[in-house]
Amino acid sequence: MFDEQGKEQGMVGQGGQLYVRSDDEQSRWRVVWGEAVEEQCWTAPHQEAGAEQALLVCT
């Protein structure tokens, strides 16, 4: 999992859960699980007010 500058920001764990640590709430991240173009996507956090976790949807 990489930020828009290509810096590693997290990892994908068991069951496809993403683990990210970032203070930047406006970030987009590139999730890569293979070498083909079809094996990557971009995602951005969506967090409900007061929630401890954010929902990430790949597009």
N, C-alpha and C positions, 0 to 999 in steps of 0.2 A: 504494500500500500504506500503510495507516494503522493507528495503534494504537487502543486503546479510547477514547482521549480525542480522536481525530480528527486527531492530528498525523502528518504524513507520516514514514514510517520506512524506506521502500525503494522499489524500482521493479521492474517486470517487464521482462526483457530478451528478446533473441532466443531463440526456441525455448521460450518460456514459463518461462524460468528466473527465479526471484525473487532479488533482491539486497537483503539486509536487514543493517543494522548495529544491533545492540542488545545491551546488557549484561544486560537483563532476561530471564532464562530462563523466566519464568512468563507472559510476554506472550501475548496473542492479537492477531492482526492481521486487518484487513479488506482483502481484495484486490478491487479494482474494475477491470473492463475495459470497462465500458459504463455507460449510465445506468439501465437496467432493473434491477429487483430480482433477476432471474435472472442478471444479469451482475456478480455480486459474491458473495463467500463469506468465511467466517471460517476462520482457520488458526492453529495453534499449533505451535511447534517440537518435534520429537522428535529428540534427538541421542544417539547411542550413546556410551558412555564412551570418551574418548580420540579421538573423531572431530573433525575440523576443520569439517565441514559438518553441517547438520541437514536432516532430511526434513520438508517441509511438505505437509500434505494439506488441501485445501479441503473444508469441509462446509457 
